[in-house]
Amino acid sequence: MTDTAQNGRNGVPCLACPLRLKPAFKDKTDDEVRFIQSMKLEHRHLAPGADIIHPGQEDAELYTLFSGWAFRYQLLPDGRRQILNFLLPGDLVGLQASLLSAAQHGIEALTEVELCVFPRKRVWDLFVRMPSLSYEIAWLGSREESLIDQNLTSVGQRNAGERIAALVISLYRRADALGLVAENGFRFPLSQQQLADALGLSLVHTSKTWSRLRKAGLFSTSDGRLTLLNPRLTSRMALLYEREVEPRPLI
């Protein structure tokens, strides 16, 4: 795992963390936040494409994604990749890997990222000493499973256009709750290959469908940003767009 210097920095104190002011997250007591601070090992910076966790890793730590985007994936023996879900700021990273003897998946930085690092050997302390936080970690694990369930439903039951639209709208809503949307647009760092790997489509089919949705007026793209123009293009898209984003815990 290659860091871009600045390893070991403490970063922003947890009580002053700007993420805690975002509507995406539930409030915490000062005591809970101080306990989280006491567990924090370091503040880590990684470059785009760096491994946060690699498949089979036996010493994976637990992380909170402080900034940037990442994704969780599995590899087949022949090198084919399935992207399981995308990770945005505030997401808990590596819960499975930190609890199992070896990671069953990989997590890669999609953009430059900053991570709050918590040692795996202290996860049990949290369950013993702070039950409210241990419940929230279990909740976050269930939420991640729910996101994967949603993607599996898309792959199994939606056509190509619906799959891409559902992912774009979901990421837009998540980014909006984090304050990352301005004038209906947000940074969209996904390549078409990554879209294809997440949605079970070929690259050619992804490219053609992406162009069709853009021409239909769902979104526009420019300089790495995506602007959502008409999320109510169809009744099914409207239902996805109008679904509430539930505030979640921040560890």
Long-range contacts (C-beta under 8 A, 24 or more apart in sequence): 1-46, 1-50, 1-51, 1-52, 1-54, 2-46, 2-47, 2-50, 3-44, 3-45, 3-46, 3-50, 4-45, 4-46, 4-47, 4-50, 4-112, 5-45, 6-43, 6-44, 6-45, 7-42, 7-44, 7-45, 8-42, 9-42, 9-43, 10-40, 10-42, 10-43, 11-42, 11-43, 11-66, 11-114, 11-116, 12-43, 12-66, 13-37, 14-40, 17-66, 17-250, 19-66, 19-89, 19-90, 19-178, 19-250, 20-250, 22-90, 22-177, 22-178, 22-179, 23-177, 23-179, 23-247, 24-90, 24-174, 24-177, 24-178, 24-245, 24-247, 24-248, 25-90, 25-247, 25-248, 25-249, 25-250, 26-247, 26-248, 26-249, 26-250, 28-249, 28-250, 32-130, 32-132, 32-133, 35-126, 35-129, 35-130, 35-133, 36-133, 36-251, 39-118, 39-119, 39-122, 39-125, 39-126, 40-116, 40-117, 40-118, 41-117, 41-118, 41-119, 42-117, 43-114, 43-115, 43-116, 43-117, 44-114, 44-115, 44-117, 45-112, 45-113, 45-114, 45-115, 46-109, 46-112, 46-113, 46-114, 46-115, 47-109, 47-112, 48-109, 48-110, 48-111, 48-112, 49-108, 49-109, 50-108, 50-109, 50-113, 51-106, 51-107, 51-108, 51-109, 52-93, 52-94, 52-107, 52-108, 52-109, 52-113, 52-115, 53-93, 53-94, 53-97, 53-103, 53-105, 53-106, 53-107, 54-103, 54-106, 55-103, 55-104, 55-105, 55-106, 56-102, 56-103, 57-97, 57-102, 57-103, 58-101, 58-102, 58-103, 59-120, 60-94, 60-97, 60-98, 60-103, 60-120, 61-94, 61-98, 61-117, 61-118, 61-119, 61-120, 62-92, 62-93, 62-94, 62-95, 62-98, 62-117, 62-118, 62-119, 62-120, 62-123, 63-92, 63-93, 63-94, 63-115, 63-116, 63-117, 63-118, 64-90, 64-91, 64-92, 64-93, 64-115, 64-116, 64-118, 64-250, 64-251, 65-89, 65-90, 65-91, 65-93, 65-113, 65-114, 65-115, 66-113, 66-114, 66-115, 66-116, 67-113, 67-114, 68-109, 68-110, 68-111, 68-112, 68-113, 68-114, 69-109, 69-110, 69-111, 69-113, 69-189, 70-107, 70-108, 70-109, 70-110, 70-111, 70-113, 71-107, 71-108, 71-110, 71-194, 71-198, 72-105, 72-106, 72-107, 73-105, 73-106, 73-107, 73-108, 73-197, 74-104, 74-105, 74-106, 75-106, 81-197, 82-197, 82-198, 82-200, 83-194, 83-197, 83-198, 84-148, 84-151, 84-198, 85-144, 85-147, 85-148, 85-151, 85-198, 86-110, 86-171, 86-190, 86-198, 88-171, 88-174, 88-175, 88-178, 88-180, 89-178, 89-180, 90-178, 90-248, 90-250, 91-140, 91-144, 92-137, 92-140, 92-141, 92-144, 92-251, 95-137, 95-140, 95-141, 95-144, 96-141, 98-123, 99-123, 110-189, 110-190, 110-194, 111-187, 111-189, 118-251, 133-249, 133-251, 136-249, 136-251, 137-249, 137-251, 139-248, 139-249, 140-248, 140-249, 140-251, 143-248, 151-198, 151-199, 154-199, 155-199, 155-200, 160-199, 160-201, 160-205, 160-206, 160-209, 161-209, 161-212, 161-213, 162-236, 162-237, 163-199, 163-200, 163-201, 164-195, 164-199, 164-206, 164-209, 164-210, 164-213, 165-213, 165-218, 165-233, 165-234, 165-237, 165-240, 166-237, 166-240, 167-195, 167-198, 167-199, 168-213, 168-218, 168-219, 168-226, 168-228, 169-228, 169-231, 169-237, 169-240, 169-241, 170-240, 172-226, 172-228, 172-231, 173-241, 173-243, 173-245, 174-245, 176-245, 177-245, 177-247, 183-227, 184-227, 184-228, 184-229, 185-225, 185-226, 185-227, 185-228, 186-225, 186-226, 187-224, 187-225, 188-221, 188-224, 188-225, 188-226, 189-224
